[in-house]
């Protein structure tokens, strides 16, 4: 894999203005540059339509647009703006380019891309802002969001959007280079370029041959045709659809891959940090004399809301920090589980609810009718990545450098620049591999803190959060409560469905933190009373229910929350699929049949459901079977899950997990299977544990071992199959998460005879 060379500096396209990002995408944002009475049409004309951008290239390399370079030796270098979090994005991007180009896979490398408009991710931004923007501007908003993302160089990784956002650009990059190389070869040989092709990195017209590296410089002088000729799908030599070896794995196996803790700089020192309980806002006192008595301790750095200690080793810094015994002031009363419970209940009575999914008319259906109702809860869920937040910073007069894992490098760069009072042009981010993220490394805290400590220390500093700090100051997936009500018809069909969900507006809260520098407290206050469609994502049911509504009631919690793998789908699916299962029991209809009679308009999901029951030897969910099923549709993909489980010595024992997914035409089936398996285990961890019990504004557990995470022996057999599909590949990183928790809850209900309406399930009080 290519060693990163490019700086995350100011190269590549439009520069962000010094005024910062708008706090949201709204009518005023869209009218940038327009006169007050000029209207949207005038403003639109002032926005750039095309961005000229090419990859940075050395003397031996030739760039073919923004995503591809070829050097004289024939090495193919694919530029990847997305963070490699273990999801295989380096390999998938390279596969898309190499397939269109005709490259020899053994010569393909990847290189992290610097910021630039063509490296922005408007697909994730559309996902993030889809609710409020589309309500105000309709379909036009999607083009507006794309321009917004490019103008502000919003390089983002998340939401399983990487392939969806860049697929076309990567294919075009490969096809363009292939055509230009064929043109250069044809010019040499005096033949028509259409008679040439590239196979395994060799250009040939059937008689003559040349390596692509020998033609690269000449090829750049030609102009590609419009439209581009793409390779036909389904051909025998296609790289797409094969399990090409992952490009990131060799470096991870031999130890040459750099993570945050691996960075070493001349004269570097180490730092440990303490930020206090979850709702701490200010440092009140420290015991400085005790800390300075620790051998190897260097100094103390105080900032608003946190204190850090530097040392010759991280151990010395952390020991001194413990003796420092910092005391913090809290934002309001102490947070505990009872406070969270009260806030969720209060949300329903606030009158601030918003309706985001609906059809038909529920009022006459429910009037005077006998209904089925249930209340479901999920506790906050921590990220618990193996790698705590970390960053290494060097602050010098000529510029600021940071080495860190990040899903939002341009936002991290801008936050550091703002904190230090320098221009974003003077800040360079070197993105690293992440040892797990699940959304947490979208946050910018560690980078800002490392830069401030390095400036105070006048030396390069490596900051590593302790495991306890990583747990205490996590931005967990929010707690949520759902009040579910349904009316069943005489044949068992659902005639009316109402879901009312209390939860914080988490993604809106996070955007204010990472894009606009709002504190935890300010971001919570900004969103406390604002309903948000993203807080109930995944609850627009795939089932044919004629009268249907989902409402979000924003909960005001003294707990900052953030992105999490699957986001609101992770709890929305638990609410919906658990309730579907209960309705099947009330109707006395077998759970598979109950779902199938409602899925007539969703054949792809129905096929997943029938296939998984065949794969898992479904026995009808009868009492004592220990089997449960659930299904979910998400971002163009569909999945069904079957779990077989029971109880053993007070613990949940999972015997079997089966999943069948339809995620379109797969680029790399091996990576696809890894992502689904990883999502299933992650979702299982949420169902079994991963939830902090808050008391005194602190989680009860401060180590990974305190969170009942599943071990290999707890999981049993895992089988994942895919439905053949010609649709474009959908996102894979999140769809494995949502359906396993309701399937597990239903499986346990067949064993114990009671419903599990709370996550984690072992916290169920009956």
C-alpha positions in Angstrom: 0.0 0.0 0.0 1.3 3.4 -1.0 2.8 5.5 1.9 0.8 8.7 2.4 2.5 11.7 0.9 -0.2 14.3 0.5 -0.8 17.0 3.1 -4.2 17.6 4.4 -3.6 21.3 3.7 -5.0 23.9 1.4 -4.4 22.2 -1.9 -7.2 21.2 -4.2 -10.1 23.5 -5.0 -12.3 26.0 -3.3 -11.2 27.4 0.0 -13.6 27.8 2.9 -14.2 31.3 3.9 -13.0 32.6 7.3 -16.6 33.0 8.5 -17.0 29.3 9.1 -19.8 27.0 8.0 -23.4 28.0 8.2 -25.0 26.5 11.2 -27.5 24.7 9.0 -28.5 24.5 5.4 -31.4 26.9 5.1 -32.8 29.5 2.7 -30.2 32.1 3.7 -27.4 29.6 3.0 -28.8 28.9 -0.4 -28.9 32.6 -1.2 -25.2 33.1 -0.7 -24.1 36.0 -2.9 -27.6 37.0 -4.0 -29.0 40.4 -3.6 -31.8 40.6 -1.0 -34.5 40.6 -3.7 -32.6 38.5 -6.2 -34.2 35.2 -5.3 -33.0 31.7 -5.6 -32.4 31.7 -9.3 -29.8 34.6 -9.1 -28.0 33.0 -6.2 -27.9 29.7 -8.0 -26.2 31.3 -11.0 -23.4 32.5 -8.7 -22.5 29.1 -7.4 -19.7 27.2 -9.2 -20.9 24.4 -11.5 -17.6 22.8 -12.3 -14.4 22.2 -10.3 -11.1 21.7 -11.9 -9.1 19.3 -9.7 -6.3 16.8 -10.3 -4.4 14.6 -7.9 -1.1 15.9 -6.6 1.6 14.0 -8.6 5.4 13.6 -8.3 7.8 14.0 -11.2 7.5 10.3 -12.0 3.7 10.2 -11.8 1.0 11.3 -14.3 -2.4 12.3 -12.9 -5.6 11.4 -14.7 -8.1 13.6 -12.9 -8.6 13.7 -9.2 -8.8 10.0 -8.4 -6.0 8.3 -10.4 -2.3 8.5 -11.0 0.0 6.2 -12.9 3.8 6.2 -12.5 6.5 5.3 -15.0 6.8 1.8 -13.6 3.2 1.1 -14.2 2.0 1.4 -10.6 -1.6 2.5 -10.4 -2.3 4.8 -7.5 -5.9 5.5 -6.5 -6.6 8.5 -4.4 -9.0 7.7 -1.5 -10.5 10.6 0.4 -12.4 8.3 2.8 -11.0 7.1 6.1 -10.1 3.4 6.3 -11.9 2.3 9.5 -11.7 -1.4 8.8 -14.6 -1.3 6.3 -12.4 -2.0 3.3 -12.9 1.3 1.5 -9.3 1.4 0.3 -9.8 -1.9 -1.5 -13.3 -1.1 -2.8 -12.2 2.2 -4.4 -9.1 0.6 -5.9 -11.3 -2.2 -7.3 -13.7 0.1 -9.0 -10.9 2.1 -10.7 -8.8 -1.0 -11.6 -11.7 -2.8 -13.1 -12.5 0.0 -15.6 -8.8 0.7 -16.3 -7.8 -3.0 -16.9 -5.0 -2.8 -14.3 -3.0 -5.6 -12.9 -4.2 -5.9 -9.3 -0.7 -6.6 -8.1 0.4 -3.1 -9.2 -2.5 -1.2 -7.6 -1.8 1.1 -4.6 -3.9 3.7 -2.7 -3.0 7.1 -1.3 -5.0 9.2 1.1 -6.4 12.3 -0.7 -6.0 15.9 0.5 -9.1 18.1 0.8 -10.8 19.3 -2.3 -14.3 19.8 -3.8 -14.3 16.5 -5.7 -13.4 14.6 -2.6 -16.4 16.0 -0.7 -19.2 13.6 0.3 -22.6 15.2 -0.5 -24.3 11.8 -0.2 -23.6 11.7 3.6 -24.6 15.4 3.9 -27.9 14.8 2.1 -28.5 12.0 4.6 -27.6 14.3 7.4 -29.8 17.1 6.3 -32.5 15.3 4.3 -35.4 16.1 6.7 -35.4 19.9 7.1 -33.9 20.8 3.7 -36.2 18.7 1.5 -39.3 20.0 3.4 -38.3 23.6 2.6 -36.9 23.2 -1.0 -38.0 19.9 -2.4 -35.9 18.1 -5.0 -33.8 21.2 -5.7 -32.2 20.8 -2.3 -30.2 17.8 -3.4 -28.3 19.8 -5.9 -27.9 22.6 -3.4 -26.5 20.2 -0.8 -24.0 18.9 -3.3 -22.7 22.4 -4.0 -22.6 23.2 -0.3 -20.5 20.1 0.3 -18.1 20.9 -2.5 -17.8 24.6 -1.7 -16.8 23.8 1.9 -14.6 20.8 1.0 -16.7 18.6 3.4 -14.6 15.4 3.3 -16.6 13.0 5.4 -16.7 9.2 6.0 -19.8 7.6 7.5 -23.3 6.4 7.0 -22.2 3.6 4.7 -22.1 6.2 1.9 -18.6 5.9 0.5 -19.3 3.6 -2.5 -22.6 5.3 -3.2 -21.0 8.7 -3.3 -17.8 7.9 -5.3 -18.8 4.9 -7.4 -19.5 6.9 -10.6 -16.4 9.2 -10.2 -14.1 6.2 -9.7 -15.5 4.3 -12.7 -15.1 7.5 -14.8 -11.5 7.9 -13.6 -10.7 4.3 -14.7 -12.5 4.6 -18.0 -10.9 7.9 -18.8 -7.4 6.7 -18.2 -8.0 3.5 -20.2 -9.3 5.5 -23.2 -6.4 8.0 -23.1 -3.8 5.2 -22.8 -5.4 3.5 -25.8 -5.2 6.7 -27.7 -1.5 7.2 -26.9 -0.8 3.6 -27.9 -2.8 3.9 -31.1 -1.0 7.1 -32.0 2.3 5.2 -31.7 1.2 2.3 -33.8 -0.9 4.1 -36.3 -4.1 2.3 -35.6 -7.6 3.3 -34.4 -7.7 3.7 -30.6 -11.0 1.7 -30.6 -9.0 -1.4 -31.6 -7.0 -1.2 -28.4 -7.7 -2.5 -25.0 -6.0 -2.9 -21.6 -5.7 -6.2 -19.9 -3.6 -6.8 -16.7 -1.9 -3.4 -17.2 -0.8 -4.1 -20.9 -2.2 -2.0 -23.8 -2.6 -4.0 -27.0 -4.3 -3.9 -30.3 -3.9 -7.6 -30.8 -0.5 -7.2 -32.5 1.5 -4.5 -30.6 1.9 -4.3 -26.8 2.9 -1.6 -24.3 2.9 -1.2 -20.6 0.6 1.5 -19.2 3.5 3.1 -17.3 5.4 3.7 -20.6 2.4 5.5 -22.1 1.1 7.5 -19.2 2.9 10.8 -19.9 1.9 10.7 -23.6 -1.7 9.8 -22.7 -2.3 12.8 -20.6 -2.1 15.0 -23.7 -5.1 13.5 -25.4 -8.8 14.4 -24.9 -11.3 11.7 -23.9 -14.5 11.2 -25.9 -17.9 12.3 -24.6 -19.6 10.1 -23.6 -17.0 7.7 -22.2 -17.2 4.0 -23.2 -17.5 1.9 -20.1 -16.6 -1.8 -19.9 -19.6 -4.1 -20.1 -20.8 -5.7 -16.9 -20.6 -9.5 -16.3 -17.6 -10.1 -18.5 -15.3 -13.0 -17.6 -12.2 -11.0 -16.7 -14.1 -8.5 -14.5 -12.5 -7.6 -11.2 -15.8 -6.3 -9.8 -17.5 -9.2 -8.0 -14.3 -11.0 -7.1 -12.7 -11.3 -3.6 -9.7 -9.3 -4.5 -7.1 -9.3 -1.6 -7.6 -6.3 0.7 -4.9 -3.7 0.3 -4.9 -2.6 3.9 -4.4 -6.0 5.5 -0.7 -6.7 4.7 0.4 -3.6 6.5 -1.8 -4.4 9.5 -0.4 -7.9 9.7 3.3 -6.9 9.5 2.9 -3.9 11.8 3.9 -1.3 9.3 0.4 0.3 9.4 0.4 3.5 11.4 -2.2 4.1 14.1 -2.2 7.1 16.4 -0.1 5.4 19.1 2.6 4.5 16.5 3.6 8.0 15.6 7.1 9.0 16.8 8.5 12.5 16.3 11.8 14.0 17.4 11.6 15.4 21.0 8.0 14.1 21.3 6.4 14.0 24.8 3.2 12.4 25.9 0.0 13.7 27.4 -3.0 12.3 29.4 -6.2 14.3 29.8 -9.1 14.6 32.3 -12.4 16.2 31.3 -14.5 15.3 34.2 -18.0 13.7 34.4 -20.3 13.6 31.4 -21.8 17.0 32.0 -18.7 18.8 33.4 -18.2 22.3 32.1 -15.4 23.9 34.1 -12.3 22.9 36.0 -12.5 24.1 39.6 -9.4 22.8 41.5 -6.4 20.6 41.2 -3.7 19.2 43.5 -0.6 20.4 41.7 2.0 19.5 44.2 1.1 15.8 44.3 1.2 15.6 40.5 4.6 17.2 40.2 6.1 14.6 42.5 5.7 11.9 39.9 9.0 11.0 38.2 8.9 11.8 34.5 6.1 14.4 34.8 6.8 17.6 32.8 3.9 20.1 33.1 0.2 20.8 33.5 -1.9 22.3 30.8 -5.3 23.9 31.8 -8.0 24.8 29.4 -11.7 25.5 29.7 -13.4 22.3 30.8 -10.3 20.1 30.9 -6.8 19.6 32.3 -3.9 17.6 30.8 -0.5 16.5 32.2 2.6 16.0 30.0 5.3 13.5 30.7 8.3 11.7 29.3 6.1 8.6 28.9 2.3 8.3 28.8 2.4 6.3 32.0 4.1 9.1 33.9 1.6 11.6 32.5 -1.4 9.5 33.5 0.0 8.7 37.0 0.5 12.4 37.6 -3.0 13.2 36.3 -4.5 10.7 38.8 -2.6 12.5 41.6 -3.7 15.8 40.3 -7.2 14.9 41.5 -9.1 17.5 39.4 -12.5 18.7 40.5 -15.1 19.9 38.0 -18.2 22.0 38.0 -21.3 20.3 36.4 -23.8 21.8 34.0 -26.9 21.4 36.2 -27.7 18.5 38.5 -25.9 15.2 38.4 -26.9 12.8 35.6 -28.2 9.4 36.4 -30.5 6.8 34.9 -33.5 8.2 36.7 -32.9 11.7 35.2 -32.7 10.1 31.7 -36.0 8.3 32.4 -37.7 11.5 33.5 -36.4 13.4 30.5 -37.7 10.8 28.0 -41.2 10.9 29.7 -41.2 14.7 29.7 -40.5 14.7 26.0 -43.9 13.1 25.2 -45.6 15.9 27.2 -43.6 18.8 25.7 -45.8 19.5 22.7 -42.7 19.7 20.5 -43.3 16.5 18.5 -42.9 16.3 14.8 -44.6 13.8 12.4 -42.2 12.5 9.8 -43.7 9.3 8.3 -47.4 8.9 7.8 -50.1 7.7 5.4 -53.9 7.4 5.7 -55.8 8.7 8.7 -55.3 7.1 12.1 -57.9 9.0 14.1 -61.0 7.2 12.8 -59.2 3.9 13.0 -58.3 4.2 16.6 -61.6 6.0 17.7 -63.3 3.6 20.2 -61.3 0.6 18.9 -59.6 -2.1 20.9 -55.9 -1.6 20.4 -52.6 -3.3 21.2 -50.0 -1.2 22.9 -46.4 -1.6 24.2 -43.6 0.7 25.4 -40.0 -0.1 24.4 -36.8 1.4 25.7 -33.1 1.4 24.7 -30.4 2.6 27.0 -27.5 4.7 25.8 -24.9 2.7 23.9 -21.2 3.4 24.0 -18.8 3.0 21.0 -16.2 1.0 22.9 -13.7 0.9 20.0 -10.5 -0.9 20.7 -8.5 2.3 20.0 -9.4 5.2 22.4 -9.4 8.7 20.9 -5.8 9.9 20.2 -3.8 12.4 18.2 -0.2 13.6 17.8 0.4 17.3 17.2 3.4 19.5 16.3 2.9 23.3 16.5 5.6 25.4 14.9 5.8 29.0 13.4 5.7 27.6 9.9 2.5 25.5 10.6 0.6 23.0 12.6 0.7 19.3 11.9 -1.6 16.6 13.3 -1.6 12.8 12.9 -5.0 11.4 13.9 -7.7 9.0 12.8 -10.6 11.0 11.6 -13.8 10.7 9.7 -14.0 14.4 9.1 -10.4 15.7 8.3 -11.5 19.1 7.0 -13.7 19.8 10.0 -10.9 18.7 12.3 -8.5 21.0 10.5 -10.9 23.9 10.8 -11.5 23.3 14.5 -7.8 23.2 15.2 -7.3 26.4 13.3 -10.0 28.1 15.2 -8.7 26.9 18.6 -5.2 28.1 17.8 -6.2 31.3 16.1 -4.5 30.5 12.8 -5.6 30.1 9.2 -6.8 26.7 8.0 -4.1 26.9 5.4 -1.5 26.6 8.1 -3.0 23.3 9.5 -2.1 19.9 8.0 -3.9 16.7 9.0 -2.4 13.4 8.3 -5.3 10.9 8.4 -4.4 7.5 9.9 -6.0 4.1 10.1 -8.6 3.9 12.9 -8.7 1.0 15.4 -12.5 1.1 15.3 -14.7 4.1 15.2 -18.5 3.3 14.7 -19.0 7.1 14.3 -17.0 8.3 17.2 -14.0 9.5 15.2 -16.3 12.0 13.4 -15.6 14.1 16.6 -12.7 16.6 16.6 -12.0 16.9 20.4 -8.7 14.9 20.5 -7.1 16.8 17.6 -8.0 20.2 19.2 -6.7 19.2 22.6 -3.5 17.8 21.2 -2.8 21.0 19.3 -3.4 23.2 22.4 -1.2 21.0 24.6 1.6 21.0 21.9 1.5 24.8 21.7 1.6 25.1 25.5 4.5 22.5 25.8 6.4 24.0 22.8 7.1 20.4 21.8 5.4 17.7 19.7 2.8 15.9 21.9 1.0 12.6 21.6 -2.3 12.6 23.4 -4.0 9.4 24.2 -7.3 9.2 26.1 -7.3 6.5 28.8 -9.9 3.8 28.5 -11.8 5.4 31.4 -11.8 8.8 29.8 -12.9 7.3 26.5 -15.9 5.7 28.3 -16.8 8.7 30.5 -16.6 11.3 27.7 -18.0 9.2 24.9 -20.8 10.6 22.7 -23.1 7.5 23.0 -25.9 6.5 20.8 -28.9 8.2 22.5 -31.3 6.6 24.9 -34.8 6.3 23.4 -38.4 5.3 24.3 -41.2 4.3 22.0 -44.9 4.2 22.7 -46.4 1.8 20.1 -50.1 1.4 19.4 -51.8 -0.7 16.7 -55.3 -1.7 15.6 -55.7 -5.2 14.2 -58.4 -6.2 11.8 -60.6 -9.3 12.0 -58.2 -11.3 9.8 -55.1 -10.2 11.7 -54.0 -7.5 9.3 -52.8 -4.3 10.8 -55.3 -1.5 10.1 -53.5 1.3 12.0 -50.1 1.8 13.5 -48.7 4.7 15.6 -45.2 5.0 16.9 -44.2 7.9 19.2 -40.5 8.1 19.9 -38.7 10.2 22.6 -35.0 10.7 21.9 -32.5 13.5 21.5 -32.0 15.1 18.0 -28.5 13.5 18.0 -27.2 14.1 14.5 -28.3 17.8 14.5 -26.5 18.1 17.9 -23.4 16.6 16.5 -23.3 18.8 13.4 -23.3 21.9 15.6 -20.3 20.5 17.6 -18.1 19.4 14.8 -18.9 21.9 12.1 -19.5 25.1 14.1 -17.4 24.6 17.3 -20.4 24.6 19.7 -19.7 23.1 23.1 -21.5 20.0 24.3 -23.8 22.2 26.3 -24.5 24.7 23.5 -25.2 22.0 21.0 -27.7 20.3 23.3 -29.4 23.6 24.0 -29.6 24.4 20.3 -31.5 21.2 19.6 -33.3 20.5 22.8 -36.8 21.4 21.5 -36.4 20.6 17.8 -37.9 17.4 16.3 -35.8 15.7 13.7 -36.6 13.1 11.1 -33.2 11.5 11.6 -34.1 10.6 15.2 -36.7 8.2 13.8 -34.9 7.0 10.7 -35.6 3.4 9.8 -39.2 3.5 11.1 -40.9 4.2 7.8 -42.1 0.6 7.7 -41.7 -1.7 4.6 -45.1 -3.2 5.5 -48.3 -2.4 3.7 -50.2 -0.7 6.6 -52.9 1.6 5.3 -52.9 4.0 8.3 -49.6 4.7 9.8 -47.7 7.5 11.6 -44.3 8.0 13.3 -43.7 11.0 15.5 -40.4 12.2 17.1 -40.5 14.0 20.5 -37.1 15.7 21.2 -35.7 14.8 24.6 -33.6 17.3 26.5 -30.9 15.3 28.2 -27.8 16.5 30.1 -25.9 13.9 28.0 -24.2 14.7 24.7 -24.8 12.0 22.1 -23.4 11.3 18.7 -23.2 9.1 15.6 -23.2 5.4 16.2 -23.2 2.5 13.8 -26.7 2.3 12.4 -27.7 5.6 14.1 -31.5 5.7 14.9 -32.1 2.6 12.7 -30.5 0.6 15.5 -33.3 1.4 17.9 -36.0 2.1 15.4 -35.8 -1.4 14.0 -35.9 -2.8 17.6 -39.1 -0.9 18.3 -40.9 -1.8 15.0 -39.8 -5.4 14.6 -40.4 -6.3 18.3 -43.9 -4.8 18.0 -44.6 -6.7 14.8 -43.7 -9.9 16.6 -46.0 -9.1 19.4 -48.8 -8.4 17.0 -48.2 -11.7 15.3 -48.7 -13.4 18.7 -51.9 -11.5 19.4 -53.2 -12.4 15.9 -52.2 -16.0 16.5 -50.4 -16.0 13.1 -46.9 -17.5 12.7 -44.3 -14.6 12.7 -43.0 -15.3 9.2 -46.5 -15.6 7.7 -47.6 -12.4 9.5 -44.8 -10.4 7.9 -45.1 -12.0 4.5 -48.8 -11.0 4.2 -47.7 -7.3 4.7 -44.7 -7.4 2.3 -46.4 -7.6 -1.1 -44.9 -4.3 -2.2 -41.4 -5.2 -1.1 -40.3 -8.4 -2.9 -36.6 -7.9 -2.2 -37.1 -7.8 1.5 -39.6 -10.7 1.3 -37.1 -12.8 -0.6 -34.5 -12.1 2.2 -37.0 -13.2 4.8 -37.9 -16.5 3.1 -34.3 -17.3 2.3 -33.1 -16.7 5.9 -35.8 -18.9 7.4 -34.7 -21.7 5.0 -31.0 -21.1 5.8 -31.7 -21.2 9.6 -34.2 -24.1 9.5 -37.0 -21.9 10.9 -39.5 -23.8 13.1 -42.2 -21.2 13.2 -41.2 -19.4 16.4 -43.2 -21.8 18.6 -42.7 -21.7 22.4 -39.5 -23.4 23.4 -37.9 -23.1 19.9 -35.5 -20.3 20.9 -35.8 -18.8 17.4 -36.6 -15.3 16.4 -36.7 -13.4 13.1 -36.5 -9.7 12.1 -36.0 -7.8 8.9 -35.0 -4.3 7.9 -34.5 -2.0 4.8 -31.9 0.7 4.9 -30.3 3.0 2.3 -31.3 0.8 -0.6 -30.3 -2.5 1.0 -32.4 -5.2 2.6 -31.7 -7.8 5.3 -33.4 -10.5 7.3 -31.9 -12.1 10.4 -32.7 -15.3 12.3 -31.3 -15.9 15.8 -31.4 -19.1 17.8 -30.6 -18.5 21.5 -31.4 -19.4 25.0 -30.3 -18.8 28.6 -27.5 -20.6 30.3 -26.4 -19.9 33.9 -28.0 -16.5 33.8 -26.4 -15.5 30.5 -27.7 -15.3 27.0 -26.3 -18.1 24.9 -26.5 -17.5 21.2 -26.4 -20.7 19.3 -26.8 -19.5 15.7 -27.1 -16.3 13.7 -28.2 -16.4 10.1 -28.5 -13.4 7.8 -29.6 -13.0 4.2 -29.0 -9.6 2.6 -29.8 -8.0 -0.8 -27.3 -5.2 -1.1 -27.1 -5.0 -4.9 -24.3 -6.1 -7.1 -21.3 -6.6 -4.8 -17.9 -5.1 -5.6 -16.1 -7.5 -3.3 -18.2 -10.3 -1.8 -15.5 -11.1 0.9 -15.6 -7.5 2.2 -19.4 -7.5 2.0 -19.6 -10.6 4.2 -17.1 -9.1 6.7 -19.2 -6.0 7.0 -22.4 -7.8 7.6 -20.8 -10.2 10.1 -19.2 -7.2 11.9 -22.6 -5.4 12.0 -24.3 -8.5 13.4 -21.8 -8.8 16.2 -21.9 -5.1 16.9 -25.7 -5.2 17.1 -25.5 -8.2 19.3 -23.1 -6.3 21.6 -25.8 -3.6 21.9 -28.4 -6.1 22.7 -26.4 -7.8 25.4 -24.5 -4.9 26.9 -22.5 -1.8 25.9 -24.8 0.4 28.0 -23.4 2.7 30.7 -25.5 2.8 33.9 -25.1 6.5 34.9 -24.9 7.6 38.6 -23.3 10.8 39.8 -22.7 11.9 36.1 -20.4 8.9 35.7 -20.8 5.5 34.0 -20.7 2.6 36.5 -18.1 0.7 34.5 -14.8 2.2 33.3 -13.3 -0.8 31.5 -14.3 -2.9 28.5 -14.8 -5.9 30.7 -17.6 -4.0 32.6 -19.9 -4.0 29.6 -21.0 -7.6 29.0 -19.7 -7.6 25.4 -20.1 -10.9 23.6 -17.0 -13.2 23.3 -16.4 -15.7 20.6 -17.9 -18.4 22.7 -21.1 -16.4 23.2 -21.8 -16.0 19.5 -22.2 -19.4 18.0 -22.4 -20.2 14.3 -22.7 -17.1 12.0 -23.9 -17.6 8.4 -24.3 -14.8 5.9 -25.7 -15.2 2.4 -26.5 -12.6 -0.3 -29.3 -12.5 -2.9 -28.0 -12.1 -6.4 -29.0 -8.6 -7.6 -28.3 -6.3 -10.6 -28.9 -3.2 -8.5 -26.1 -0.9 -7.6 -24.3 -1.9 -4.3 -25.9 -0.3 -1.3 -24.1 0.6 1.9 -22.9 -2.4 3.9 -21.3 -0.9 7.0 -24.5 -0.4 9.0 -27.3 -2.6 7.6 -26.1 -5.6 9.7 -26.7 -3.8 13.0 -30.4 -3.1 13.4 -32.3 -6.4 13.0 -30.3 -8.7 15.3 -31.6 -7.1 18.6 -35.3 -7.7 17.8 -34.6 -11.1 16.5 -32.8 -12.0 19.7 -35.5 -10.5 21.9 -38.1 -12.6 20.0 -36.0 -15.7 20.3 -35.7 -15.3 24.1 -39.4 -14.7 24.4 -40.1 -18.2 23.0 -37.9 -19.6 25.8 -39.0 -17.5 28.8 -42.6 -16.8 27.8 -42.2 -13.0 28.4 -41.5 -10.1 26.0 -38.2 -8.3 26.1 -39.0 -4.6 25.5 -35.7 -3.1 26.7 -32.1 -3.1 25.6 -29.8 -4.5 26.8 -32.0 -7.5 27.2 -30.4 -8.7 30.4 -31.3 -5.3 32.0 -35.0 -6.2 31.4 -36.8 -6.0 34.7 -39.9 -7.9 33.4 
